[in-house]
Amino acid sequence: MTNIHSQSIPQNVLDEVKQKINESIGLLKPYIVSLTPAERSDLAKLGDKTLAFVEKTKSHSTDNPQLRPAYFNLDDFIVDYNDFSNLRPLVNQLEQLLQNAEDTMLLAGSETYIAALSFYNSVRDAAKRDVPGAKAVYDDLKVRFPNNRSKAKE
């Protein structure tokens, strides 16, 4: 069994990352919003395909004020455009960090569970052989596998 994740992340590194995340949240808090899932699904989405249209609209609406409808607020449009443009690379970095953290957590969890199963199987075998102390450990761990008890009784 090869253990791929074999270097523990030092606690001081985790603490510093947590502190920096909290600092980042504090810096952005006055400017960011939180939406419900329903609100998110109701919004028009700006992605790669529509970004060129929005960029052209920004240019044309700035250069041609006579074509803007009365309800079109250019200042609000510019604020929204700039925040979208400035947050996009930040969100991309955060998504990469989140994906890597989730991958590391998934791998570490998988390796932990496989090692625990190896120990459990060893304890189960030791309990069958009446190794002193093994039965108590096995009884404590076997509650994780309730179906095995009913199959053994049959």
DSSP file (Angstrom, degrees, kcal/mol; ACC not computed):
  #  RESIDUE AA STRUCTURE BP1 BP2  ACC     N-H-->O    O-->H-N    N-H-->O    O-->H-N    TCO  KAPPA ALPHA  PHI   PSI    X-CA   Y-CA   Z-CA
    1    1 A M              0   0    0      0, 0.0     2,-0.5     0, 0.0     0, 0.0   0.000 360.0 360.0 360.0 116.8    0.0    0.0    0.0
    2    2 A T        -     0   0    0      1,-0.0     2,-0.8     2,-0.0     0, 0.0  -0.740 360.0-149.2 -90.2 130.1    1.6    3.2   -1.2
    3    3 A N        +     0   0    0     -2,-0.5     3,-0.1     1,-0.2   105,-0.0  -0.871  17.1 178.1-100.5 107.4    0.9    6.3    0.8
    4    4 A I  S    S+     0   0    0     -2,-0.8     2,-1.1     1,-0.2    -1,-0.2   0.900  72.7  58.3 -76.0 -42.7    1.0    9.3   -1.5
    5    5 A H        +     0   0    0      1,-0.2    -1,-0.2   102,-0.1     3,-0.0  -0.760  63.2 140.3 -91.9  98.5    0.2   12.0    1.0
    6    6 A S        +     0   0    0     -2,-1.1     2,-0.6     1,-0.1    -1,-0.2   0.330  42.2  83.0-125.8   6.9    3.0   11.6    3.5
    7    7 A Q  S    S-     0   0    0     -3,-0.1     2,-0.2     3,-0.0    -1,-0.1  -0.951  70.3-139.5-116.7 117.3    3.9   15.1    4.6
    8    8 A S        -     0   0    0     -2,-0.6    -2,-0.0     1,-0.1     3,-0.0  -0.475  19.1-118.8 -73.9 139.8    1.8   16.7    7.3
    9    9 A I        -     0   0    0     -2,-0.2    -1,-0.1     1,-0.1     5,-0.1  -0.690  37.7-114.9 -76.9 121.9    0.9   20.3    6.9
   10   10 A P    >>  -     0   0    0      0, 0.0     4,-2.0     0, 0.0     3,-0.7  -0.271  15.0-126.6 -60.6 143.0    2.4   22.1    9.9
   11   11 A Q  H 3> S+     0   0    0      1,-0.3     4,-2.9     2,-0.2     5,-0.2   0.851 109.5  57.6 -59.4 -36.5   -0.2   23.6   12.3
   12   12 A N  H 3> S+     0   0    0      2,-0.2     4,-1.9     1,-0.2    -1,-0.3   0.848 106.4  49.8 -66.2 -31.0    1.5   27.0   12.1
   13   13 A V  H <> S+     0   0    0     -3,-0.7     4,-2.5     2,-0.2    -2,-0.2   0.930 111.9  47.3 -69.1 -46.0    1.0   27.0    8.3
   14   14 A L  H  X S+     0   0    0     -4,-2.0     4,-2.6     1,-0.2    -2,-0.2   0.907 112.3  50.3 -60.8 -42.0   -2.7   26.1    8.7
   15   15 A D  H  X S+     0   0    0     -4,-2.9     4,-2.3     2,-0.2    -1,-0.2   0.907 111.3  48.2 -62.7 -41.6   -3.1   28.8   11.4
   16   16 A E  H  X S+     0   0    0     -4,-1.9     4,-2.4     2,-0.2    -2,-0.2   0.901 111.8  49.3 -67.5 -40.4   -1.5   31.4    9.1
   17   17 A V  H  X S+     0   0    0     -4,-2.5     4,-2.5     2,-0.2    -2,-0.2   0.931 111.3  49.7 -63.0 -45.0   -3.6   30.4    6.1
   18   18 A K  H  X S+     0   0    0     -4,-2.6     4,-2.5     1,-0.2    -2,-0.2   0.908 111.1  49.8 -59.8 -42.4   -6.7   30.6    8.3
   19   19 A Q  H  X S+     0   0    0     -4,-2.3     4,-2.4     1,-0.2    -1,-0.2   0.912 111.3  48.3 -63.0 -43.2   -5.7   34.0    9.5
   20   20 A K  H  X S+     0   0    0     -4,-2.4     4,-2.5     2,-0.2    -2,-0.2   0.864 110.4  51.7 -68.2 -35.4   -5.1   35.3    6.0
   21   21 A I  H  X S+     0   0    0     -4,-2.5     4,-2.6     2,-0.2    -2,-0.2   0.936 111.0  47.9 -63.5 -45.7   -8.4   33.9    4.8
   22   22 A N  H  X S+     0   0    0     -4,-2.5     4,-2.4     1,-0.2    -2,-0.2   0.891 111.5  50.5 -62.6 -39.2  -10.1   35.7    7.7
   23   23 A E  H  X S+     0   0    0     -4,-2.4     4,-2.3     2,-0.2    -1,-0.2   0.917 110.8  49.5 -62.8 -43.0   -8.2   38.9    6.8
   24   24 A S  H  X S+     0   0    0     -4,-2.5     4,-2.2     2,-0.2    -2,-0.2   0.904 110.2  50.0 -63.8 -42.0   -9.3   38.6    3.2
   25   25 A I  H  X S+     0   0    0     -4,-2.6     4,-2.1     1,-0.2    -1,-0.2   0.924 111.1  50.1 -61.1 -44.1  -12.9   38.1    4.2
   26   26 A G  H  < S+     0   0    0     -4,-2.4    -2,-0.2     1,-0.2    -1,-0.2   0.883 110.5  49.6 -62.4 -39.3  -12.7   41.2    6.4
   27   27 A L  H  < S+     0   0    0     -4,-2.3    -1,-0.2     1,-0.2    -2,-0.2   0.895 119.5  36.4 -66.1 -40.2  -11.2   43.2    3.6
   28   28 A L  H >X S+     0   0    0     -4,-2.2     3,-2.5     1,-0.2     4,-1.4   0.685  91.0  93.1 -87.1 -19.0  -13.9   42.2    1.1
   29   29 A K  T 3< S+     0   0    0     -4,-2.1     3,-0.3     1,-0.3    -1,-0.2   0.819  82.5  52.9 -50.0 -42.7  -16.9   42.1    3.5
   30   30 A P  T 34 S+     0   0    0      0, 0.0    -1,-0.3     0, 0.0    -2,-0.1   0.701 118.1  38.4 -66.8 -14.4  -18.1   45.6    2.8
   31   31 A Y  T <4 S+     0   0    0     -3,-2.5     2,-0.2    -4,-0.1    -2,-0.2   0.590 101.4  77.3-113.1 -14.0  -18.1   45.0   -0.9
   32   32 A I     <  -     0   0    0     -4,-1.4     2,-0.3    -3,-0.3     0, 0.0  -0.653  58.8-150.8-105.1 159.0  -19.4   41.5   -1.4
   33   33 A V        -     0   0    0     -2,-0.2     2,-0.5     2,-0.0    -2,-0.0  -0.810   8.5-137.0-121.8 161.7  -22.9   40.0   -1.3
   34   34 A S        -     0   0    0     -2,-0.3     2,-0.3     0, 0.0    -2,-0.0  -0.986  21.7-163.3-120.9 129.4  -24.4   36.7   -0.4
   35   35 A L        -     0   0    0     -2,-0.5    -2,-0.0     4,-0.0     0, 0.0  -0.828  17.6-123.4-113.5 149.5  -27.1   35.2   -2.5
   36   36 A T     >  -     0   0    0     -2,-0.3     4,-2.5     1,-0.1     5,-0.2  -0.449  36.0-106.1 -77.5 162.0  -29.6   32.4   -1.9
   37   37 A P  H  > S+     0   0    0      0, 0.0     4,-2.2     0, 0.0     5,-0.1   0.883 123.2  52.0 -57.2 -37.3  -29.6   29.5   -4.3
   38   38 A A  H  > S+     0   0    0      2,-0.2     4,-1.4     1,-0.2     5,-0.1   0.913 109.4  48.6 -65.7 -41.8  -32.9   30.8   -5.7
   39   39 A E  H  > S+     0   0    0      1,-0.2     4,-0.8     2,-0.2    -1,-0.2   0.909 110.9  51.6 -63.7 -41.2  -31.4   34.3   -6.2
   40   40 A R  H >< S+     0   0    0     -4,-2.5     3,-0.8     1,-0.2    -2,-0.2   0.913 109.3  49.2 -61.5 -43.1  -28.4   32.8   -7.9
   41   41 A S  H 3< S+     0   0    0     -4,-2.2    -1,-0.2     1,-0.2    -2,-0.2   0.779 107.6  55.4 -71.3 -24.7  -30.5   30.8  -10.4
   42   42 A D  H 3< S+     0   0    0     -4,-1.4    -1,-0.2    -3,-0.2    -2,-0.2   0.639  89.7  96.6 -80.9 -14.3  -32.6   33.8  -11.3
   43   43 A L  S << S-     0   0    0     -3,-0.8     2,-0.2    -4,-0.8    -3,-0.0  -0.470  80.6-113.7 -81.5 145.8  -29.7   36.0  -12.3
   44   44 A A        -     0   0    0     -2,-0.2     2,-0.4     1,-0.0    -1,-0.1  -0.559  37.7-129.3 -68.9 140.7  -28.4   36.4  -15.9
   45   45 A K        -     0   0    0     -2,-0.2     2,-0.6    -4,-0.1     5,-0.0  -0.820  13.6-155.6-103.9 132.7  -25.0   34.8  -16.2
   46   46 A L        +     0   0    0     -2,-0.4     2,-0.2     3,-0.1    -2,-0.0  -0.924  33.1 146.9-104.7 116.2  -21.9   36.6  -17.6
   47   47 A G    >>  -     0   0    0     -2,-0.6     4,-1.5     0, 0.0     3,-0.5  -0.578  63.6 -65.7-131.8-164.4  -19.4   34.2  -18.9
   48   48 A D  H 3> S+     0   0    0      1,-0.2     4,-0.7     2,-0.2     3,-0.1   0.861 127.1  53.4 -57.8 -39.2  -16.8   33.9  -21.7
   49   49 A K  H 34 S+     0   0    0      1,-0.2     4,-0.3     2,-0.1    -1,-0.2   0.828 117.5  34.7 -69.8 -31.6  -19.4   33.9  -24.5
   50   50 A T  H <> S+     0   0    0     -3,-0.5     4,-2.1     1,-0.1    -1,-0.2   0.537  95.5  85.3-101.0  -7.4  -21.1   37.1  -23.4
   51   51 A L  H  X S+     0   0    0     -4,-1.5     4,-2.7     1,-0.2     5,-0.2   0.899  88.0  52.8 -62.7 -41.2  -18.1   39.0  -22.1
   52   52 A A  H  X S+     0   0    0     -4,-0.7     4,-2.3     1,-0.2    -1,-0.2   0.904 108.8  51.1 -61.5 -40.1  -17.2   40.4  -25.5
   53   53 A F  H  > S+     0   0    0     -4,-0.3     4,-2.4     2,-0.2    -1,-0.2   0.927 111.3  47.3 -60.9 -45.4  -20.7   41.7  -25.9
   54   54 A V  H  X S+     0   0    0     -4,-2.1     4,-2.5     2,-0.2    -2,-0.2   0.902 111.1  51.4 -65.0 -41.1  -20.5   43.4  -22.5
   55   55 A E  H  X S+     0   0    0     -4,-2.7     4,-2.0     2,-0.2    -1,-0.2   0.904 111.6  46.8 -63.0 -41.4  -17.1   44.9  -23.3
   56   56 A K  H  X S+     0   0    0     -4,-2.3     4,-3.0     2,-0.2     5,-0.2   0.900 111.3  52.1 -65.9 -39.9  -18.4   46.3  -26.6
   57   57 A T  H  X S+     0   0    0     -4,-2.4     4,-3.0     2,-0.2     5,-0.3   0.903 107.5  52.7 -62.1 -40.9  -21.4   47.7  -24.8
   58   58 A K  H  X S+     0   0    0     -4,-2.5     4,-1.6     2,-0.2    -1,-0.2   0.935 112.7  44.0 -59.2 -47.2  -19.2   49.4  -22.3
   59   59 A S  H  X S+     0   0    0     -4,-2.0     4,-2.4     2,-0.2    -2,-0.2   0.945 117.3  44.1 -64.4 -48.8  -17.2   51.1  -25.0
   60   60 A H  H  X S+     0   0    0     -4,-3.0     4,-1.9     1,-0.2    -2,-0.2   0.892 112.7  50.8 -66.3 -39.9  -20.3   52.1  -27.1
   61   61 A S  H  < S+     0   0    0     -4,-3.0    -1,-0.2    -5,-0.2    -2,-0.2   0.825 113.4  46.5 -70.4 -28.8  -22.3   53.3  -24.1
   62   62 A T  H  < S+     0   0    0     -4,-1.6    -2,-0.2    -5,-0.3    -1,-0.2   0.902 118.0  41.3 -73.9 -42.9  -19.3   55.5  -22.9
   63   63 A D  H  < S+     0   0    0     -4,-2.4    -2,-0.2     1,-0.2    -3,-0.2   0.692 120.1  43.6 -79.2 -19.4  -18.7   56.9  -26.4
   64   64 A N    ><  +     0   0    0     -4,-1.9     3,-2.0    -5,-0.2     4,-0.4  -0.566  58.2 162.3-128.5  68.1  -22.3   57.4  -27.3
   65   65 A P  G >  S+     0   0    0      0, 0.0     3,-1.1     0, 0.0    -1,-0.1   0.783  73.5  66.6 -60.3 -26.8  -24.2   58.9  -24.4
   66   66 A Q  G 3  S+     0   0    0      1,-0.2    -5,-0.1    -3,-0.1    -2,-0.0   0.701  98.3  53.8 -68.0 -18.1  -27.0   60.0  -26.6
   67   67 A L  G <  S+     0   0    0     -3,-2.0    -1,-0.2    -7,-0.2    -6,-0.1   0.553  84.4 103.6 -92.8  -9.1  -27.9   56.4  -27.2
   68   68 A R  S <  S-     0   0    0     -3,-1.1     2,-0.0    -4,-0.4     6,-0.0  -0.556  74.7-122.7 -74.8 133.0  -28.2   55.4  -23.5
   69   69 A P    >   -     0   0    0      0, 0.0     3,-1.7     0, 0.0    -1,-0.1  -0.357  26.4-109.0 -68.7 159.1  -31.8   55.1  -22.3
   70   70 A A  T 3  S+     0   0    0      1,-0.3    -2,-0.1     3,-0.1     0, 0.0   0.812 118.8  53.2 -60.0 -32.1  -32.7   57.3  -19.3
   71   71 A Y  T 3  S+     0   0    0      2,-0.1     2,-0.7     0, 0.0    -1,-0.3   0.516  85.0 101.4 -83.8  -4.4  -32.8   54.4  -16.9
   72   72 A F    <   -     0   0    0     -3,-1.7     2,-0.8     4,-0.0    -4,-0.0  -0.731  59.1-159.7 -84.7 115.6  -29.3   53.2  -17.9
   73   73 A N     >  -     0   0    0     -2,-0.7     4,-2.3     1,-0.2     5,-0.2  -0.841   5.9-168.8-100.1 104.4  -26.8   54.3  -15.2
   74   74 A L  H  > S+     0   0    0     -2,-0.8     4,-2.6     1,-0.2     5,-0.2   0.877  85.4  55.4 -61.2 -39.7  -23.3   54.3  -16.7
   75   75 A D  H  > S+     0   0    0      1,-0.2     4,-2.2     2,-0.2    -1,-0.2   0.924 110.4  45.0 -61.6 -44.2  -21.6   54.8  -13.3
   76   76 A D  H  > S+     0   0    0      2,-0.2     4,-2.7     1,-0.2     5,-0.2   0.898 111.8  53.5 -64.6 -40.2  -23.3   51.7  -11.9
   77   77 A F  H  X S+     0   0    0     -4,-2.3     4,-2.7     1,-0.2    -2,-0.2   0.925 109.9  47.3 -58.9 -45.9  -22.6   49.8  -15.1
   78   78 A I  H  X S+     0   0    0     -4,-2.6     4,-3.0     2,-0.2     5,-0.2   0.898 111.1  51.1 -65.2 -42.0  -18.9   50.6  -14.8
   79   79 A V  H  X S+     0   0    0     -4,-2.2     4,-2.5     2,-0.2     5,-0.2   0.945 113.6  44.8 -59.6 -47.9  -18.8   49.6  -11.1
   80   80 A D  H  X S+     0   0    0     -4,-2.7     4,-2.5     2,-0.2    -2,-0.2   0.919 114.6  48.5 -63.4 -44.0  -20.4   46.3  -11.9
   81   81 A Y  H  X S+     0   0    0     -4,-2.7     4,-2.8    -5,-0.2    -2,-0.2   0.936 113.0  47.4 -61.7 -47.5  -18.1   45.7  -14.9
   82   82 A N  H  X S+     0   0    0     -4,-3.0     4,-2.8     2,-0.2     5,-0.2   0.911 112.7  48.3 -63.5 -42.7  -14.9   46.6  -13.0
   83   83 A D  H  X S+     0   0    0     -4,-2.5     4,-2.5    -5,-0.2     5,-0.3   0.917 112.7  48.6 -66.0 -40.8  -15.9   44.4  -10.0
   84   84 A F  H  X S+     0   0    0     -4,-2.5     4,-1.7    -5,-0.2    -2,-0.2   0.957 115.1  45.0 -59.3 -49.2  -16.7   41.5  -12.3
   85   85 A S  H  < S+     0   0    0     -4,-2.8    -2,-0.2     1,-0.2    -1,-0.2   0.872 117.2  44.1 -63.8 -38.7  -13.4   41.9  -14.2
   86   86 A N  H  X S+     0   0    0     -4,-2.8     4,-0.6    -5,-0.2    -1,-0.2   0.816 115.1  46.9 -78.9 -31.1  -11.3   42.4  -11.0
   87   87 A L  H  X S+     0   0    0     -4,-2.5     4,-3.1    -5,-0.2     5,-0.3   0.768  95.3  76.5 -80.5 -25.2  -12.9   39.5   -9.0
   88   88 A R  H  X S+     0   0    0     -4,-1.7     4,-2.2    -5,-0.3    -1,-0.2   0.921  97.6  41.8 -56.3 -51.6  -12.7   37.0  -11.9
   89   89 A P  H  > S+     0   0    0      0, 0.0     4,-2.1     0, 0.0    -1,-0.2   0.873 115.1  52.8 -65.3 -32.9   -8.9   36.3  -11.6
   90   90 A L  H  X S+     0   0    0     -4,-0.6     4,-2.5     2,-0.2    -2,-0.2   0.927 109.5  48.0 -64.1 -44.8   -9.2   36.2   -7.8
   91   91 A V  H  X S+     0   0    0     -4,-3.1     4,-2.7     1,-0.2    -1,-0.2   0.887 109.1  54.4 -63.3 -39.0  -12.1   33.7   -8.0
   92   92 A N  H  X S+     0   0    0     -4,-2.2     4,-2.0    -5,-0.3    -1,-0.2   0.919 110.1  46.4 -60.8 -43.2  -10.0   31.6  -10.4
   93   93 A Q  H  X S+     0   0    0     -4,-2.1     4,-2.6     2,-0.2    -2,-0.2   0.918 112.9  49.5 -64.0 -43.4   -7.1   31.5   -7.9
   94   94 A L  H  X S+     0   0    0     -4,-2.5     4,-3.0     1,-0.2    -2,-0.2   0.888 109.2  52.2 -64.3 -38.8   -9.5   30.6   -5.0
   95   95 A E  H  X S+     0   0    0     -4,-2.7     4,-2.7     2,-0.2    -1,-0.2   0.901 110.3  48.5 -64.1 -40.0  -11.1   27.8   -7.1
   96   96 A Q  H  X S+     0   0    0     -4,-2.0     4,-2.5     2,-0.2    -2,-0.2   0.930 113.5  47.0 -63.6 -45.0   -7.6   26.4   -7.8
   97   97 A L  H  X S+     0   0    0     -4,-2.6     4,-2.7     2,-0.2    -2,-0.2   0.930 113.6  48.2 -61.6 -45.7   -6.7   26.6   -4.1
   98   98 A L  H  X S+     0   0    0     -4,-3.0     4,-2.9     2,-0.2     5,-0.2   0.919 111.6  49.8 -61.6 -44.5  -10.0   25.0   -3.0
   99   99 A Q  H  X S+     0   0    0     -4,-2.7     4,-2.6     1,-0.2    -1,-0.2   0.924 113.3  46.0 -61.2 -44.7   -9.7   22.2   -5.6
  100  100 A N  H  X S+     0   0    0     -4,-2.5     4,-2.4     2,-0.2    -2,-0.2   0.901 113.8  48.5 -65.9 -40.3   -6.1   21.4   -4.4
  101  101 A A  H  X S+     0   0    0     -4,-2.7     4,-2.6     2,-0.2    -2,-0.2   0.917 113.4  47.4 -65.0 -42.8   -7.2   21.6   -0.7
  102  102 A E  H  X S+     0   0    0     -4,-2.9     4,-2.8     2,-0.2    -2,-0.2   0.907 111.9  50.3 -64.8 -41.3  -10.1   19.3   -1.4
  103  103 A D  H  X S+     0   0    0     -4,-2.6     4,-2.7    -5,-0.2    -2,-0.2   0.923 112.6  46.5 -61.7 -44.4   -8.0   16.9   -3.4
  104  104 A T  H  X S+     0   0    0     -4,-2.4     4,-2.8     2,-0.2     5,-0.2   0.915 113.9  48.0 -64.1 -43.2   -5.4   16.7   -0.6
  105  105 A M  H  X S+     0   0    0     -4,-2.6     4,-2.6     2,-0.2    -2,-0.2   0.906 112.6  49.3 -63.5 -41.9   -8.2   16.3    2.0
  106  106 A L  H  X S+     0   0    0     -4,-2.8     4,-2.5     2,-0.2    -2,-0.2   0.929 114.0  45.2 -62.7 -46.3   -9.8   13.5   -0.1
  107  107 A L  H  X S+     0   0    0     -4,-2.7     4,-2.8     2,-0.2     5,-0.2   0.934 114.4  47.7 -64.4 -46.6   -6.5   11.7   -0.5
  108  108 A A  H  X S+     0   0    0     -4,-2.8     4,-2.3     1,-0.2    -2,-0.2   0.907 113.7  48.7 -61.7 -41.2   -5.5   12.0    3.1
  109  109 A G  H  X S+     0   0    0     -4,-2.6     4,-2.6    -5,-0.2    -1,-0.2   0.912 111.7  48.9 -64.6 -42.2   -9.0   10.8    4.2
  110  110 A S  H  X S+     0   0    0     -4,-2.5     4,-2.6     2,-0.2    -2,-0.2   0.934 113.1  46.4 -62.8 -46.7   -8.8    7.9    1.8
  111  111 A E  H  X S+     0   0    0     -4,-2.8     4,-2.1     1,-0.2    -1,-0.2   0.875 112.8  51.1 -65.0 -36.0   -5.4    6.8    3.0
  112  112 A T  H  X S+     0   0    0     -4,-2.3     4,-2.5    -5,-0.2    -2,-0.2   0.932 111.6  46.7 -63.7 -45.6   -6.5    7.2    6.6
  113  113 A Y  H  X S+     0   0    0     -4,-2.6     4,-2.6     2,-0.2    -2,-0.2   0.901 111.7  50.5 -65.9 -41.4   -9.5    5.1    6.1
  114  114 A I  H  X S+     0   0    0     -4,-2.6     4,-2.0     2,-0.2    -1,-0.2   0.913 112.1  47.7 -63.3 -41.8   -7.6    2.4    4.2
  115  115 A A  H  X S+     0   0    0     -4,-2.1     4,-2.3     2,-0.2    -2,-0.2   0.907 111.3  51.0 -64.5 -41.0   -5.0    2.3    7.1
  116  116 A A  H  X S+     0   0    0     -4,-2.5     4,-2.8     1,-0.2    -2,-0.2   0.902 109.1  50.9 -63.3 -40.1   -7.8    2.1    9.6
  117  117 A L  H  X S+     0   0    0     -4,-2.6     4,-2.8     2,-0.2    -1,-0.2   0.883 108.1  52.9 -64.2 -37.6   -9.4   -0.8    7.7
  118  118 A S  H  X S+     0   0    0     -4,-2.0     4,-2.0     2,-0.2    -2,-0.2   0.928 111.6  45.5 -61.7 -44.7   -6.0   -2.6    7.7
  119  119 A F  H  X S+     0   0    0     -4,-2.3     4,-2.7     2,-0.2    -2,-0.2   0.931 112.5  51.3 -62.9 -45.3   -5.8   -2.2   11.5
  120  120 A Y  H  X S+     0   0    0     -4,-2.8     4,-2.8     1,-0.2    -2,-0.2   0.916 109.8  49.1 -59.0 -45.5   -9.4   -3.3   11.9
  121  121 A N  H  X S+     0   0    0     -4,-2.8     4,-2.2     1,-0.2    -1,-0.2   0.883 111.5  49.8 -63.6 -37.6   -8.9   -6.4    9.8
  122  122 A S  H  X S+     0   0    0     -4,-2.0     4,-2.4    -5,-0.2    -2,-0.2   0.916 112.3  47.1 -65.0 -43.1   -5.7   -7.2   11.8
  123  123 A V  H  X S+     0   0    0     -4,-2.7     4,-2.8     2,-0.2    -2,-0.2   0.899 110.6  52.6 -65.8 -40.4   -7.7   -6.8   15.1
  124  124 A R  H  X S+     0   0    0     -4,-2.8     4,-2.0     2,-0.2    -1,-0.2   0.925 111.6  46.0 -61.1 -44.1  -10.6   -8.9   13.8
  125  125 A D  H  X S+     0   0    0     -4,-2.2     4,-1.2     1,-0.2    -1,-0.2   0.905 112.6  50.4 -64.9 -40.3   -8.1  -11.7   13.0
  126  126 A A  H  <>S+     0   0    0     -4,-2.4     5,-2.6     1,-0.2    -2,-0.2   0.891 108.7  52.2 -64.4 -38.9   -6.4  -11.3   16.3
  127  127 A A  H ><5S+     0   0    0     -4,-2.8     3,-1.4     7,-0.3    -1,-0.2   0.886 106.5  53.6 -65.4 -37.9   -9.8  -11.5   18.1
  128  128 A K  H 3<5S+     0   0    0     -4,-2.0    -1,-0.2     1,-0.3    -2,-0.2   0.800 110.2  48.3 -64.1 -28.3  -10.6  -14.8   16.2
  129  129 A R  T 3<5S-     0   0    0     -4,-1.2    -1,-0.3    -3,-0.2    -2,-0.2   0.300 116.0-117.2 -95.2   8.5   -7.3  -16.2   17.5
  130  130 A D  T < 5 +     0   0    0     -3,-1.4    -3,-0.2     1,-0.2    -2,-0.1   0.848  46.3 176.6  58.8  38.2   -8.0  -15.1   21.1
  131  131 A V    >>< -     0   0    0     -5,-2.6     3,-1.9    -8,-0.1     4,-0.6  -0.595  43.6 -96.7 -69.7 130.6   -5.1  -12.7   21.2
  132  132 A P  T 34 S+     0   0    0      0, 0.0    -1,-0.1     0, 0.0    -5,-0.0  -0.244 105.1   7.6 -55.5 130.8   -5.2  -11.0   24.6
  133  133 A G  T 3> S+     0   0    0     -6,-0.1     4,-1.4    -3,-0.1     5,-0.1   0.172 101.3 101.4  87.1 -16.0   -6.9   -7.5   24.4
  134  134 A A  H <> S+     0   0    0     -3,-1.9     4,-3.0     1,-0.2    -7,-0.3   0.873  72.9  58.8 -70.9 -36.7   -8.0   -7.9   20.8
  135  135 A K  H  X S+     0   0    0     -4,-0.6     4,-2.8     1,-0.2    -1,-0.2   0.903 105.7  48.6 -61.6 -42.3  -11.6   -8.8   21.5
  136  136 A A  H  > S+     0   0    0      2,-0.2     4,-1.7     1,-0.2    -1,-0.2   0.906 114.3  45.7 -64.5 -41.9  -12.3   -5.5   23.4
  137  137 A V  H  X S+     0   0    0     -4,-1.4     4,-2.1     2,-0.2    -2,-0.2   0.924 113.9  49.4 -66.8 -43.8  -10.7   -3.5   20.6
  138  138 A Y  H  X S+     0   0    0     -4,-3.0     4,-2.7     1,-0.2    -2,-0.2   0.923 109.4  51.4 -61.6 -44.7  -12.6   -5.4   18.0
  139  139 A D  H  < S+     0   0    0     -4,-2.8     4,-0.4     1,-0.2    -1,-0.2   0.863 110.8  49.4 -60.9 -35.7  -15.9   -5.0   19.8
  140  140 A D  H  < S+     0   0    0     -4,-1.7     3,-0.4    -5,-0.2    -1,-0.2   0.884 118.0  38.6 -70.4 -37.9  -15.3   -1.3   20.0
  141  141 A L  H >< S+     0   0    0     -4,-2.1     3,-1.8     1,-0.2    -2,-0.2   0.780  99.9  72.2 -85.0 -27.5  -14.5   -1.0   16.3
  142  142 A K  G >< S+     0   0    0     -4,-2.7     3,-1.9     1,-0.3    -1,-0.2   0.651  75.5  81.3 -69.2 -13.3  -17.0   -3.4   14.8
  143  143 A V  G 3  S+     0   0    0     -4,-0.4    -1,-0.3    -3,-0.4    -2,-0.1   0.738  81.4  68.0 -63.0 -19.0  -20.0   -1.1   15.4
  144  144 A R  G <  S+     0   0    0     -3,-1.8    -1,-0.3     1,-0.3    -2,-0.2   0.728 102.4  46.9 -68.4 -21.3  -18.9    0.7   12.2
  145  145 A F    X>  +     0   0    0     -3,-1.9     3,-0.9    -4,-0.2     4,-0.7  -0.614  65.5 161.5-121.4  69.6  -19.9   -2.4   10.3
  146  146 A P  H >> S+     0   0    0      0, 0.0     4,-1.0     0, 0.0     3,-0.5   0.794  71.2  60.8 -65.4 -28.5  -23.4   -3.3   11.7
  147  147 A N  H 3> S+     0   0    0      1,-0.2     4,-1.8     2,-0.2     5,-0.2   0.793  94.1  64.2 -69.6 -26.9  -24.3   -5.5    8.7
  148  148 A N  H <> S+     0   0    0     -3,-0.9     4,-1.9     1,-0.2    -1,-0.2   0.842  98.5  54.4 -65.0 -33.4  -21.4   -7.8    9.3
  149  149 A R  H <X S+     0   0    0     -4,-0.7     4,-1.6    -3,-0.5    -1,-0.2   0.906 108.2  47.7 -68.1 -41.0  -22.9   -8.9   12.6
  150  150 A S  H  X S+     0   0    0     -4,-1.0     4,-1.2     1,-0.2    -1,-0.2   0.865 112.4  49.7 -70.7 -33.8  -26.3   -9.9   11.1
  151  151 A K  H  < S+     0   0    0     -4,-1.8    -1,-0.2     1,-0.2    -2,-0.2   0.876 108.7  53.1 -69.0 -37.2  -24.6  -11.9    8.3
  152  152 A A  H  < S+     0   0    0     -4,-1.9    -2,-0.2     1,-0.2    -1,-0.2   0.863 106.2  53.2 -66.4 -34.7  -22.4  -13.7   10.9
  153  153 A K  H  <        0   0    0     -4,-1.6    -1,-0.2     1,-0.3    -2,-0.2   0.836 360.0 360.0 -69.8 -32.3  -25.4  -14.7   12.9
  154  154 A E     <        0   0    0     -4,-1.2    -1,-0.3    -5,-0.1    -2,-0.2   0.487 360.0 360.0 -72.0 360.0  -27.1  -16.2    9.8
